[in-house]
Amino acid sequence: MQFKPYAKSLAVAVSLAVMAGCSSSGGTQDGSMDGTGTTMGGVSGQGMTNGQTSGSQMGSQTGIPDVRTIYFDFDKDTIRPEFESVLNAHADYLRSNPNTTVILEGHGDERGTREYNLGLGERRAQSVESYLTVQGVSPSQLEIVSYGEERPAVQGNSEDAYAQNRRVVFDY
Amino acid sequence: MKRMTSLLAGLLMLLCSGLASADLTIEITKGSDRAIPIAIVPFENQGQGNVPEDIAGIVSSDLARSGQFDPLPRESLIATPSNSDEVTFRDWRLVDSSYLVVGEISQESGGYRIQFELLDIYGERRIIGEVINVSANELRDAAHYISDQIFEAITGIRGAFSTQIAYVTAQGAGDNRRFGLHVADSDGHGSQQILSSDDPILSPAWSPDGGKLAYVSFESGNSAIYIQDLASSQRIQATSFSGINSAPAWSPDGRKLAMSLSKDGQPEIYVMDVASRTFTRLTNSPGIDTEPEWSPDGSSLLFTSDRSGGPQLYRYDLASGQAERITFTGSYNSRGRFAPDGETIFMIHRASDGFHVAKKNLDTGRLTILTESTLDESPSVAPNGTMVIFATQQANRGVLGVVSADGNASYRLPSAQGDVREPAWSPFLN
């Protein structure tokens, strides 16, 4: 539903991402970009769009970045390259607003056992936390809560639903 | 502020709990070929008024559900004796019944007097003859008691029909989603809501005496472990560390609670002494260590760890402090649960077609998949080890499934509305 406004910019976003991959470090990253770009569709589009706007607003006194969710591959906690710009926007915002705190909510899809999925959700949120602290955000501004598979964004058993549920949400 | 209001709402809900009913129904999905034929004659009502429960019907469905019995359909009963004096054994051999249950019920001083007999048709003898007196609201309990006696007399295994199950319901979507923690009889009847919340509830665990439930609730804004007394509804917050507080598991003596806490970085297994609330950390690995379960003799703990790359089951020996990996088949084995004999464990195992309940014999090392459903989780073993209850999905809805320990029989316990999940089978309660 909320992905609709971003759909049009998806093609642009994906091609930008592929270009970025090529120019930075060649073959291996290229391959992973392809995989995520094609399977993740609208989900990655949401992230890319924000990345573009936030890039131009670097260091400005703007509000909380609009895109507050990033997505993960199955059983993975690595930050997908197309979401780095989203995280950079939040890092900018948090650095500019050192008194602001944010809860990083880690989530997983419903497959597998619930308690183990709590661990996976936490790991994703920690992955975001460490990315942000490397960008200079104070750890005291970040709190992690893992919901595991308990708060799915989307109900259903499709791969698409699973992909939208494996996420970290910025809760300011 | 948001947390304060949700805490208040939680307390309010706690006070109002017990009102909502979320009974589960039963759908038998697979019967066993080796089930023992048994004829259960409707108990003769010797009183004036109606008896509000069909005792023989409840006994019949209990025994059928176990997968070990095949009750004769009522229309196939060749006679309706109410006591052994009225039984002609050779007639019952004609309908291939091995056993016969007959009984009488009468109203007596505000309650009921129930007499029942279990008869061996080929041996032409009475195995059980017993009279029980119960109040009107204990009729279902009386039926489950009778089922327990029959089950044990014939199989040699203690019956678990008088036990209960705890489970979590989730209804509504998005911001209107509500979670409930319930306790019901093992056949899904007589459910009582013991907690209601806007935030997720999971991992209910019965204390060994059946008097308390430990569980995880997110009502404070993060996972926290609570211990609730079922009789008084009073509860305490046992842990609320930063990070994950999850997977409580009682020691067999009820004095300790094992759990998974990530307060020191990643989820590790800890043991809390319930009386003193002191904590001992057991594991120290860079992976996720969670889902602890005590061995029946209390000497070791089973837990899930992905220290090898994916989730596998490990066994931590309390005396040596060493953890040993015990599952090697497949890339995903989690949430191990011991059978009461300590020789067999049940778990969630991922096969090529999805997540199933599986069992592993610790002596032979053999792993057997028990279910055909593909999104199984949260297995919990009946106290007599004959059945495993678990959560699964049916038409995109969460339902409870039960499978026999040999995989030969199964049934489902769907709810009339919403999702049901996180089942926990109680210990023996009588």
Interface residues (C-beta under 8 A of the other chain):
Chain A: D75 E110 R111 G112 T113 R114 E115 Y116 L118 G119 L120 E122 R123 E143 I144 V145 S146 Y147 E150 R151 Q155 G156 N157
Chain B: A173 P200 L202 S203 F218 G221 N222 S223 S242 G243 I244 S246 A247 S260 S262 Q266 P267 I288 T290 E291 T304 D306 G310 P311 Y332 S334 R335 I348 R350 G354 F355 L375 E377 S378 Q393 N396 E422
